[in-house]
Amino acid sequence: MTTIFDIQKICSDIDKLIELLISKNILMSLIFCVDGHGIMNSIRDTKAMDGYVMRCVICRSRKSIRSGSILAGSKLKLRQFVYLCYYWTMKLNIEQICTMLGLSRPTITHYVEIFRTCCSRQLTLLGLRI
């Protein structure tokens, strides 16, 4: 079982955090250049929200590492997202999660609905009913 201390350790290192989110298919492992130049490379960018961006080696266009994910366009920090996932799996209610993360009820509700939809789809694919 993952503990809050495990989550804190992962969230304290942006590289480990991004690696975790890619391994769980939250962030895309491959992002392609919009101009058709192929796979973009991740580069450090201190100005970027997450410390990294994807950049095309040919045209140098940039994309967020969140492109194509449920976090695309979100202002939520990656570590807040991981804590939100953790608290939800630990069955904290929305008000408790709001208090723990200092986020608004609509934000928490939005992601909880996404989590429920994902779980429901997975159970349906497995032939199980809720």
Contacts in CASP RR format, 6 or more apart in sequence:
PFRMAT RR
TARGET T0000
AUTHOR 0000-0000-0000
METHOD contacts of the structure
MODEL  1
MTTIFDIQKICSDIDKLIELLISKNILMSLIFCVDGHGIMNSIRDTKAMD
GYVMRCVICRSRKSIRSGSILAGSKLKLRQFVYLCYYWTMKLNIEQICTM
LGLSRPTITHYVEIFRTCCSRQLTLLGLRI
2 86 0 8 1.000
4 86 0 8 1.000
7 82 0 8 1.000
7 83 0 8 1.000
7 86 0 8 1.000
9 16 0 8 1.000
10 16 0 8 1.000
10 17 0 8 1.000
10 20 0 8 1.000
10 82 0 8 1.000
11 17 0 8 1.000
11 79 0 8 1.000
11 82 0 8 1.000
11 83 0 8 1.000
14 50 0 8 1.000
14 51 0 8 1.000
14 52 0 8 1.000
14 78 0 8 1.000
17 78 0 8 1.000
17 79 0 8 1.000
17 82 0 8 1.000
18 27 0 8 1.000
18 50 0 8 1.000
18 52 0 8 1.000
18 65 0 8 1.000
18 78 0 8 1.000
20 82 0 8 1.000
21 27 0 8 1.000
21 78 0 8 1.000
21 81 0 8 1.000
21 82 0 8 1.000
22 28 0 8 1.000
22 29 0 8 1.000
26 69 0 8 1.000
26 70 0 8 1.000
26 71 0 8 1.000
26 81 0 8 1.000
27 65 0 8 1.000
27 66 0 8 1.000
27 69 0 8 1.000
27 71 0 8 1.000
28 67 0 8 1.000
28 68 0 8 1.000
28 69 0 8 1.000
30 39 0 8 1.000
31 39 0 8 1.000
31 40 0 8 1.000
31 54 0 8 1.000
31 63 0 8 1.000
31 65 0 8 1.000
31 67 0 8 1.000
31 68 0 8 1.000
32 38 0 8 1.000
32 39 0 8 1.000
32 40 0 8 1.000
33 39 0 8 1.000
33 40 0 8 1.000
33 56 0 8 1.000
33 58 0 8 1.000
33 59 0 8 1.000
33 61 0 8 1.000
34 61 0 8 1.000
34 63 0 8 1.000
35 56 0 8 1.000
35 58 0 8 1.000
35 59 0 8 1.000
35 61 0 8 1.000
37 56 0 8 1.000
37 57 0 8 1.000
37 58 0 8 1.000
37 59 0 8 1.000
38 56 0 8 1.000
40 54 0 8 1.000
40 55 0 8 1.000
40 56 0 8 1.000
40 57 0 8 1.000
40 61 0 8 1.000
40 63 0 8 1.000
41 54 0 8 1.000
41 55 0 8 1.000
41 56 0 8 1.000
41 57 0 8 1.000
42 52 0 8 1.000
42 53 0 8 1.000
42 54 0 8 1.000
42 55 0 8 1.000
42 65 0 8 1.000
43 52 0 8 1.000
43 53 0 8 1.000
43 54 0 8 1.000
43 55 0 8 1.000
44 51 0 8 1.000
44 52 0 8 1.000
45 51 0 8 1.000
45 52 0 8 1.000
45 53 0 8 1.000
45 62 0 8 1.000
48 64 0 8 1.000
48 65 0 8 1.000
49 64 0 8 1.000
49 75 0 8 1.000
49 77 0 8 1.000
50 64 0 8 1.000
50 65 0 8 1.000
50 66 0 8 1.000
50 77 0 8 1.000
50 78 0 8 1.000
52 65 0 8 1.000
53 62 0 8 1.000
53 63 0 8 1.000
53 64 0 8 1.000
53 65 0 8 1.000
54 62 0 8 1.000
54 63 0 8 1.000
54 64 0 8 1.000
54 65 0 8 1.000
54 67 0 8 1.000
55 61 0 8 1.000
55 62 0 8 1.000
55 63 0 8 1.000
56 62 0 8 1.000
64 72 0 8 1.000
64 73 0 8 1.000
66 72 0 8 1.000
66 73 0 8 1.000
66 74 0 8 1.000
70 114 0 8 1.000
71 78 0 8 1.000
71 81 0 8 1.000
74 81 0 8 1.000
76 84 0 8 1.000
76 103 0 8 1.000
76 107 0 8 1.000
76 111 0 8 1.000
80 101 0 8 1.000
80 103 0 8 1.000
81 111 0 8 1.000
83 100 0 8 1.000
83 101 0 8 1.000
84 97 0 8 1.000
84 101 0 8 1.000
84 103 0 8 1.000
84 108 0 8 1.000
84 111 0 8 1.000
85 115 0 8 1.000
87 96 0 8 1.000
87 97 0 8 1.000
87 100 0 8 1.000
87 101 0 8 1.000
88 97 0 8 1.000
88 111 0 8 1.000
88 112 0 8 1.000
88 115 0 8 1.000
92 100 0 8 1.000
94 105 0 8 1.000
94 108 0 8 1.000
94 109 0 8 1.000
94 112 0 8 1.000
95 105 0 8 1.000
97 103 0 8 1.000
97 108 0 8 1.000
97 112 0 8 1.000
98 104 0 8 1.000
98 105 0 8 1.000
98 108 0 8 1.000
101 108 0 8 1.000
120 130 0 8 1.000
123 129 0 8 1.000
123 130 0 8 1.000
END
